[in-house]
Amino acid sequence: MATESEIDSDSDSNSGSDDRAVDAGDSSGSIGGDGVRDDGPGGVDPDTRALALEEARTTFDYQVERLREIDAKAIEILKANLLIIGVFVTGLSVVGQTDIDVRAFVNPHTAFGAVLMLVSTAIAGVTYTTSNLRGGVGRDALEAALSDAAFAERLVRSYGEWIEYNAAVTAVNDVLVTITVLLIVDSFVFVVVGIGVGAADLSPIGVWASFAGLTLALGYLTHVAYQMDHVGSVGSSEDPTTATFDGVRLSKGATRGQSHDALRRTVQARDEGTTEPAERERKRKRNSREGKT
């Protein structure tokens, strides 16, 4: 039979072992009730957070390059259209001083082609001016980095918002530049056919019939080309047990339907006078409420 002193000695020994075990556990990180180690703010593993931040930065950088590519394409189209319009106006002024009769070449085809050229020029200018990227850290974020232990986690979430916003900007710009390119192609087709119709000296009925047929054919082909915005789900995993991310539409930003919604919101925001400072103020209040809860 154990004496009272032996029991006290065993109790002290077990207590010391428990204390050492707790100290060892504290030095290696806290363990949750499910046995999962909590390595940082919010229970996010540092390696996982670093990987998410790296992937977010890669996606963000590609979005920036894609928008620069769209802007460069828009400005090149704008320059080319202005050059063509300038040459066309100069040619008309020169021909007007001669005895050449150009009335046969002034028909619905060439007139509509000229209108499409002007519209595409205007849309190219709008495309270049609507780019408004969001991202990067400002003064407030840098101050938070010095005082907020969860800065890395907050930065990852911020990248998510920036990527979503820039995807909407990419979607709008892609719609505009696609329309611009298609209108230019249609414009050249109408002008070339118009010159051919003028040279063929068709009757007025024949001219309007050819114009209607060309308009319907080009309208259908343009619609098909405009809707060819994505491959769909080709190449995606069909195994329901496989967990994957949908990913971001890097080149187009979104589907055509989502792009139209983004364009509508952009126009409405401009009409309603929504400003960037007001948006930041709403976000600051939202973050303040989330911090209180």
Secondary structure by P-SEA (a helix, b strand, c coil): cccaaaaaaaaaaaaaaaaaaaaaaaaacccccccccccccccccaaaaaaaaaaaaaaaaaaaaaaaaaaaaaaaaaaaaaaaaaaaaaaaaaaaaccccccccccaaaaaaaaaaaaaaaaaaaaaaabbbbbbbcaaaaaaaacccaaaaaaaaaaaaaaaaaaaaaaaaaaaaaaaaaaaaaaaaaaaaaaaaaaacccaaaaaaaaaaaaaaaaaaaaaaaaccccccccccccccbbbbbcccccccccaaaaaaaaaaaaaaaaacccaaaaaaaaaaaaaaaaac
